[in-house]
Amino acid sequence: MEAEEDASPSCSATAIQEDASTSRQPVVLCYGDSLTAGYTALTKYSGAFSPWAPYVSDALGVTVDHVGMCGWTAAQMYEGINSASNSDICENSHPGLRSLLVEKEYTHVLLMAGSNDLKRHAVNDIVEKLERLHAVCHTAGVRTLALGIPHSKSSTVRSSGRGERRLQVNQRLSAYAARSGGWCVYCAPGEERLVWEEGSMFFEADGLHLTRAGYARFARLLVRSGLRAFLLHHHPRFELSLPPAISTAELAWRRGMRGWM
């Protein structure tokens, strides 16, 4: 089974070849909702989370921080981008995305959001907010990995409409990444190998959140999808060879944005 997982990476970053001459060690932020926080069935009783970010950090040997806003939609994340302190439904507080990028010089952001939007928001609205979140990172000179909205019980069996919206959002995210000029890569590591089914050891009873084993599996699939190659390509030689869609002047402008944000 392990060999089978290796054989079919689902991240477009695998097209990038690793480069041992990388001059800057990646510093990564994973940003999203409760699926990034690592919420499990035990969290409401113990207050403990099982985030997948530490698994990625251990596997790749790089700094990987994480901020997960439990219960938040992509719309809320965008509205709170400049806040010094946002509180989620678990009463945990974190700075907004732009504030986090000012506090620490991240090279990459892994962004996974939108699951909480599927019930009440239209595809266009969800995609617009997700693209704006990515743009906040790009303006700060930070490349992003757009993680597709993962499978859940509600998008698989309860509502065909919700499932269709999930697929449409992910398709739009993939298209956004393709036209981003190298600033964004789309990845859906669990699309085929982390699918909800009755009695799955990887999903909690609510059908949305993963178990501790599920988050570990997600991290393993993500690492094997080409994440290392994606992270190792944040260095000056790569940035200067970006497609013509980003000019040298625009690139210099993006780099300088950190100074006044």
C-alpha positions as CSV (number, residue, x, y, z in Angstrom):
1,M,0.0,0.0,0.0
2,E,2.8,2.4,0.8
3,A,4.4,1.9,-2.6
4,E,1.1,2.5,-4.2
5,E,0.8,5.9,-2.5
6,D,4.2,6.9,-3.8
7,A,3.3,6.0,-7.3
8,S,0.6,8.6,-7.9
9,P,1.4,12.0,-6.6
10,S,-1.5,14.5,-6.8
11,C,0.4,17.8,-6.5
12,S,1.4,19.8,-9.6
13,A,4.5,20.8,-7.7
14,T,6.1,17.5,-8.6
15,A,6.9,18.9,-12.0
16,I,9.5,21.1,-10.2
17,Q,12.8,19.3,-9.8
18,E,14.7,19.7,-6.5
19,D,17.7,22.0,-6.5
20,A,20.5,21.4,-3.9
21,S,21.7,25.0,-4.3
22,T,18.7,26.5,-2.5
23,S,20.2,29.5,-0.6
24,R,17.4,30.0,1.9
25,Q,15.9,27.4,4.3
26,P,12.1,27.3,3.9
27,V,10.0,28.7,6.7
28,V,6.5,27.5,6.3
29,L,3.1,28.6,7.6
30,C,0.1,26.3,7.4
31,Y,-3.1,28.4,7.6
32,G,-6.7,27.4,7.6
33,D,-9.6,26.2,9.7
34,S,-10.1,23.3,12.1
35,L,-8.6,20.8,9.7
36,T,-5.4,22.8,9.9
37,A,-5.7,23.2,13.7
38,G,-6.1,19.4,14.0
39,Y,-9.5,19.3,15.7
40,T,-10.6,15.8,16.8
41,A,-13.4,14.4,18.8
42,L,-11.4,14.7,22.0
43,T,-10.6,18.4,21.5
44,K,-13.7,19.7,23.2
45,Y,-13.0,17.6,26.3
46,S,-9.2,17.8,26.5
47,G,-8.4,21.0,24.6
48,A,-5.8,19.0,22.7
49,F,-5.3,19.2,19.0
50,S,-3.5,16.9,16.5
51,P,-2.3,19.2,13.7
52,W,-0.7,17.7,10.6
53,A,1.9,20.5,10.4
54,P,4.4,18.9,12.9
55,Y,4.4,15.7,10.9
56,V,5.4,17.7,7.8
57,S,8.1,19.5,9.8
58,D,9.6,16.3,11.0
59,A,9.5,14.6,7.6
60,L,11.2,17.5,5.8
61,G,13.4,19.0,8.5
62,V,12.1,22.5,8.1
63,T,10.2,25.0,10.3
64,V,6.5,24.6,9.8
65,D,4.1,26.7,11.9
66,H,0.4,26.4,11.8
67,V,-2.7,28.5,12.6
68,G,-6.1,26.9,12.3
69,M,-9.2,29.0,12.9
70,C,-11.8,26.5,14.1
71,G,-15.3,27.1,12.6
72,W,-14.1,29.9,10.4
73,T,-15.0,30.4,6.7
74,A,-12.7,31.7,4.1
75,A,-14.7,34.9,4.2
76,Q,-14.0,35.4,7.9
77,M,-10.3,34.7,7.3
78,Y,-10.2,37.4,4.7
79,E,-12.2,39.9,6.9
80,G,-9.7,39.3,9.7
81,I,-6.5,39.4,7.8
82,N,-5.2,42.6,9.5
83,S,-6.3,41.8,13.0
84,A,-3.8,41.4,15.8
85,S,-6.1,38.8,17.4
86,N,-9.0,36.8,16.0
87,S,-10.9,34.4,18.2
88,D,-12.4,31.1,16.8
89,I,-15.3,29.0,18.1
90,C,-12.9,27.1,20.4
91,E,-12.0,30.5,22.0
92,N,-8.4,30.3,20.7
93,S,-7.0,33.6,19.4
94,H,-4.5,34.1,16.5
95,P,-3.4,37.1,14.4
96,G,-4.9,37.5,11.0
97,L,-3.0,36.2,7.9
98,R,-1.4,39.5,6.9
99,S,-0.4,40.1,10.5
100,L,1.3,36.7,10.7
101,L,3.3,37.4,7.5
102,V,4.5,40.7,9.1
103,E,5.5,39.0,12.4
104,K,7.6,36.4,10.7
105,E,9.4,36.1,7.4
106,Y,7.7,33.0,5.9
107,T,8.8,31.8,2.5
108,H,5.7,29.7,1.9
109,V,2.1,29.4,3.1
110,L,0.1,26.2,2.8
111,L,-3.5,27.4,2.7
112,M,-6.4,25.0,3.2
113,A,-9.8,26.6,3.8
114,G,-13.4,26.6,2.4
115,S,-14.9,23.5,4.0
116,N,-17.0,25.7,6.3
117,D,-18.2,27.8,3.3
118,L,-19.7,25.0,1.3
119,K,-23.0,24.8,3.3
120,R,-24.0,28.5,2.8
121,H,-21.8,30.2,0.2
122,A,-21.8,30.0,-3.6
123,V,-18.8,28.7,-5.5
124,N,-17.9,32.2,-6.9
125,D,-17.9,33.7,-3.4
126,I,-15.8,30.9,-1.9
127,V,-13.2,31.1,-4.8
128,E,-13.1,34.9,-4.6
129,K,-12.2,34.8,-0.9
130,L,-9.6,32.0,-1.3
131,E,-7.9,33.9,-4.2
132,R,-7.8,37.0,-2.1
133,L,-6.1,35.1,0.8
134,H,-3.5,33.8,-1.6
135,A,-3.0,37.3,-3.1
136,V,-2.3,38.6,0.4
137,C,0.6,36.2,0.6
138,H,1.9,36.9,-2.9
139,T,1.9,40.6,-2.3
140,A,4.1,39.9,0.7
141,G,6.5,38.0,-1.5
142,V,5.4,34.6,-0.2
143,R,4.6,31.6,-2.5
144,T,1.5,29.6,-1.7
145,L,0.3,26.0,-1.9
146,A,-3.5,25.9,-2.5
147,L,-4.7,22.8,-0.8
148,G,-8.0,21.6,-2.2
149,I,-11.1,21.3,0.1
150,P,-10.9,17.7,1.3
151,H,-13.5,15.0,1.3
152,S,-16.1,14.8,4.1
153,K,-19.3,12.9,4.8
154,S,-21.4,16.0,4.1
155,S,-20.0,16.5,0.6
156,T,-20.1,12.7,-0.2
157,V,-23.5,11.4,0.9
158,R,-25.6,14.1,2.6
159,S,-25.7,16.7,-0.1
160,S,-24.8,16.2,-3.8
161,G,-25.0,20.0,-4.1
162,R,-22.3,20.4,-1.5
163,G,-20.1,17.8,-3.1
164,E,-20.5,19.4,-6.5
165,R,-19.5,22.8,-5.0
166,R,-16.4,21.2,-3.5
167,L,-15.3,19.9,-6.8
168,Q,-16.0,23.2,-8.6
169,V,-14.1,25.2,-6.0
170,N,-11.1,22.8,-6.3
171,Q,-11.2,23.0,-10.1
172,R,-11.2,26.8,-9.9
173,L,-8.3,26.8,-7.4
174,S,-6.3,24.6,-9.7
175,A,-7.0,27.0,-12.6
176,Y,-6.0,30.0,-10.4
177,A,-2.7,28.3,-9.6
178,A,-2.0,27.6,-13.2
179,R,-2.3,31.2,-14.2
180,S,-0.4,32.6,-11.1
181,G,2.9,32.9,-12.8
182,G,4.6,30.5,-10.4
183,W,3.4,32.1,-7.2
184,C,0.8,29.4,-6.4
185,V,0.7,25.6,-6.8
186,Y,-2.5,23.5,-6.4
187,C,-2.4,20.3,-4.4
188,A,-5.1,17.8,-3.3
189,P,-3.1,15.1,-1.5
190,G,-6.1,13.2,-0.1
191,E,-8.4,13.4,-3.2
192,E,-8.1,9.7,-3.9
193,R,-6.6,8.2,-0.8
194,L,-8.3,10.0,2.1
195,V,-12.0,9.7,1.2
196,W,-14.7,9.4,3.8
197,E,-16.4,6.1,4.2
198,E,-18.5,4.6,7.0
199,G,-16.3,3.3,9.8
200,S,-13.1,4.8,8.5
201,M,-10.3,5.0,11.0
202,F,-9.2,8.2,9.5
203,F,-12.4,10.2,10.1
204,E,-14.2,11.2,13.3
205,A,-17.9,10.4,13.7
206,D,-18.9,13.8,12.5
207,G,-17.5,12.9,9.1
208,L,-15.7,16.2,8.7
209,H,-12.7,16.1,11.1
210,L,-9.9,13.6,10.9
211,T,-8.7,11.4,13.7
212,R,-5.1,11.6,14.9
213,A,-4.3,8.8,12.4
214,G,-6.1,10.7,9.7
215,Y,-4.1,13.9,10.1
216,A,-0.9,11.8,10.1
217,R,-2.0,10.2,6.9
218,F,-2.8,13.5,5.3
219,A,0.7,14.8,6.2
220,R,2.2,11.7,4.7
221,L,0.3,12.0,1.5
222,L,1.2,15.7,1.3
223,V,4.9,15.1,1.8
224,R,4.9,12.4,-0.9
225,S,3.0,14.6,-3.3
226,G,6.0,16.8,-4.2
227,L,6.0,19.2,-1.3
228,R,9.8,19.1,-0.8
229,A,10.4,20.2,-4.4
230,F,7.9,23.0,-4.0
231,L,9.6,24.3,-0.8
232,L,13.1,24.0,-2.1
233,H,12.4,26.4,-5.0
234,H,12.1,29.6,-3.0
235,H,15.4,31.2,-3.8
236,P,16.6,34.2,-5.9
237,R,17.5,32.2,-9.0
238,F,14.0,30.7,-9.1
239,E,12.2,34.0,-8.5
240,L,14.2,35.8,-11.2
241,S,13.2,33.0,-13.7
242,L,9.5,33.3,-13.1
243,P,7.3,33.5,-16.3
244,P,7.0,36.8,-18.0
245,A,3.6,37.4,-16.4
246,I,5.6,38.9,-13.4
247,S,8.1,41.5,-14.5
248,T,11.4,42.3,-12.7
249,A,9.8,45.6,-11.5
250,E,6.8,43.9,-10.1
251,L,8.9,41.3,-8.4
252,A,11.0,44.0,-6.7
253,W,7.7,45.7,-5.6
254,R,6.4,42.5,-4.1
255,R,9.6,42.0,-2.1
256,G,9.5,45.5,-0.8
257,M,5.9,45.2,0.5
258,R,7.1,43.7,3.7
259,G,8.6,47.0,4.8
260,W,5.4,48.9,5.3
261,M,2.7,46.3,5.9
